[in-house]
Amino acid sequence: MDQALQHFFGWFGLPSVGLPAVFISAFVSATLLPVGSEPILFGYTSLNPDMYWFAIFVATIGNTLGGMFDWWLGLISRNSFESLKGPTHSKMQSWLEERGPKMLLLSWLPGFGDPLCIAAGWLRLAWFPCLIYMFIGKLLRYLTMTWLLTLVPDSYWHQLGHWLHLI
């Protein structure tokens, strides 16, 4: 498994050891780039089980900051757009504004969460409640995904490594 992770980190140019790799992968995966951070987090926690909770926390912070980066991009996009066109209101905008930052509990959803963070910035939702709800949603995501990956037997991971010619 260690060789597989080193190969993966090398391919993306990420640090191959430690929590910086967990943080960077979590941050990048929260942007619109199609990168998943769960395999890196799972690999790290598999190699360092005593760091499980701390690694979950680092990944959650990285992913939340990445989500806030998306929020900021939405905010500056809105400001730029309004200077060109003027304000507009749609049903979707009204629906999101009505639910507010609580919608960011769903910011962890693949394909939906990142645009939701951008929409929160676009709608100028208050940044602090957005940060809190984003953090809670992303923490629950990492806890769930890491726990589910621990249910997969080690023999499966070894077979997968041999099949991919990484081990």
C-alpha positions as CSV (number, residue, x, y, z in Angstrom):
1,M,0.0,0.0,0.0
2,D,2.9,2.4,0.8
3,Q,4.3,2.1,-2.8
4,A,0.8,2.7,-4.2
5,L,0.4,5.9,-2.2
6,Q,3.9,7.1,-3.2
7,H,3.1,6.5,-6.9
8,F,-0.2,8.4,-6.5
9,F,1.5,11.3,-4.7
10,G,4.3,11.4,-7.3
11,W,1.8,11.5,-10.1
12,F,0.1,14.6,-8.7
13,G,3.3,16.1,-7.4
14,L,2.1,16.0,-3.8
15,P,4.2,15.4,-0.7
16,S,4.3,11.6,-0.2
17,V,4.5,11.6,3.6
18,G,2.4,13.0,6.4
19,L,-0.4,15.3,7.1
20,P,0.6,18.0,4.5
21,A,-0.5,15.5,1.9
22,V,-3.8,14.9,3.6
23,F,-4.4,18.7,3.9
24,I,-3.4,19.5,0.3
25,S,-5.5,16.7,-1.2
26,A,-8.5,17.7,1.0
27,F,-8.1,21.4,0.0
28,V,-7.8,20.7,-3.7
29,S,-10.7,18.2,-3.7
30,A,-13.0,20.9,-2.4
31,T,-12.4,23.0,-5.4
32,L,-13.9,22.3,-8.8
33,L,-10.9,20.1,-9.7
34,P,-11.9,16.4,-9.9
35,V,-9.6,15.0,-7.2
36,G,-10.7,12.8,-4.3
37,S,-9.0,13.1,-1.0
38,E,-10.6,10.0,0.7
39,P,-8.0,7.5,-0.7
40,I,-5.1,9.7,0.7
41,L,-6.8,10.1,4.0
42,F,-7.5,6.4,4.2
43,G,-4.0,5.5,3.2
44,Y,-2.6,7.8,5.8
45,T,-4.8,6.5,8.6
46,S,-4.1,2.9,7.6
47,L,-0.3,3.6,7.9
48,N,-0.8,5.7,11.1
49,P,-3.8,4.4,13.0
50,D,-2.7,6.4,16.1
51,M,-3.2,9.6,14.1
52,Y,-6.8,8.7,12.9
53,W,-8.7,11.5,14.6
54,F,-6.0,14.1,14.0
55,A,-5.9,13.2,10.3
56,I,-9.7,13.4,10.0
57,F,-9.5,16.9,11.6
58,V,-6.7,18.0,9.2
59,A,-8.6,16.7,6.2
60,T,-11.8,18.4,7.4
61,I,-10.0,21.8,7.9
62,G,-8.4,21.5,4.4
63,N,-11.6,20.6,2.8
64,T,-13.5,23.4,4.6
65,L,-10.9,26.0,3.6
66,G,-11.2,24.7,0.0
67,G,-14.9,25.2,0.3
68,M,-14.4,28.7,1.6
69,F,-12.1,29.4,-1.3
70,D,-15.1,28.4,-3.6
71,W,-17.3,30.7,-1.5
72,W,-14.8,33.6,-2.1
73,L,-14.7,32.8,-5.8
74,G,-18.5,33.0,-5.9
75,L,-18.4,36.3,-4.0
76,I,-15.9,38.0,-6.3
77,S,-17.7,36.6,-9.4
78,R,-21.0,38.1,-8.2
79,N,-19.3,41.5,-7.6
80,S,-17.7,41.4,-11.0
81,F,-20.9,40.2,-12.7
82,E,-23.1,42.9,-11.1
83,S,-20.7,45.6,-12.2
84,L,-21.2,44.5,-15.8
85,K,-24.9,43.6,-15.8
86,G,-26.8,44.6,-12.6
87,P,-28.7,42.5,-10.1
88,T,-30.8,39.5,-11.2
89,H,-33.1,37.2,-9.2
90,S,-34.2,33.7,-10.1
91,K,-36.2,30.9,-8.4
92,M,-33.0,29.0,-7.6
93,Q,-31.5,32.1,-6.0
94,S,-34.6,32.6,-3.9
95,W,-34.7,28.9,-2.9
96,L,-31.0,29.0,-1.8
97,E,-31.4,32.3,0.0
98,E,-34.4,31.0,1.9
99,R,-32.5,28.0,3.2
100,G,-29.3,30.0,3.9
101,P,-26.0,28.6,5.1
102,K,-27.6,25.4,6.4
103,M,-27.6,24.1,2.8
104,L,-23.8,23.9,3.1
105,L,-24.3,20.8,5.3
106,L,-24.5,19.2,1.8
107,S,-21.2,20.8,0.6
108,W,-19.6,17.3,0.8
109,L,-21.7,15.9,-2.0
110,P,-19.8,15.0,-5.2
111,G,-20.7,17.2,-8.1
112,F,-23.2,19.3,-6.1
113,G,-21.2,20.5,-3.1
114,D,-18.6,22.6,-4.8
115,P,-21.1,24.6,-6.9
116,L,-23.2,25.0,-3.7
117,C,-20.2,26.7,-2.0
118,I,-19.8,29.0,-5.0
119,A,-23.5,29.7,-4.9
120,A,-23.3,30.7,-1.2
121,G,-20.6,33.2,-2.0
122,W,-22.5,34.4,-5.1
123,L,-25.5,35.0,-2.8
124,R,-23.4,36.8,-0.3
125,L,-24.4,34.5,2.5
126,A,-22.6,35.4,5.7
127,W,-19.2,33.7,5.7
128,F,-19.0,32.5,9.4
129,P,-22.3,30.5,9.3
130,C,-21.2,29.1,6.0
131,L,-17.9,28.1,7.5
132,I,-19.5,26.3,10.4
133,Y,-22.1,24.4,8.3
134,M,-19.4,23.5,5.8
135,F,-17.1,22.2,8.5
136,I,-19.9,20.0,10.0
137,G,-20.9,18.5,6.7
138,K,-17.3,17.8,5.6
139,L,-16.5,16.3,9.0
140,L,-19.4,13.9,8.7
141,R,-18.3,13.0,5.2
142,Y,-14.7,12.1,6.3
143,L,-15.9,10.2,9.3
144,T,-18.3,8.2,7.2
145,M,-16.1,7.6,4.2
146,T,-13.1,6.6,6.3
147,W,-15.2,4.3,8.4
148,L,-16.6,2.6,5.3
149,L,-13.2,2.1,3.8
150,T,-12.0,0.4,7.0
151,L,-14.7,-2.2,6.5
152,V,-13.1,-3.4,3.3
153,P,-10.7,-6.3,4.0
154,D,-7.0,-5.8,3.6
155,S,-6.8,-8.7,1.1
156,Y,-8.9,-6.6,-1.3
157,W,-6.4,-3.7,-1.1
158,H,-3.5,-6.0,-1.7
159,Q,-5.3,-7.6,-4.7
160,L,-6.1,-4.2,-6.1
161,G,-2.4,-3.1,-5.7
162,H,-1.2,-6.2,-7.6
163,W,-3.8,-5.7,-10.3
164,L,-2.7,-2.1,-10.8
165,H,1.0,-3.3,-10.6
166,L,1.7,-0.9,-7.7
167,I,2.8,-3.5,-5.2
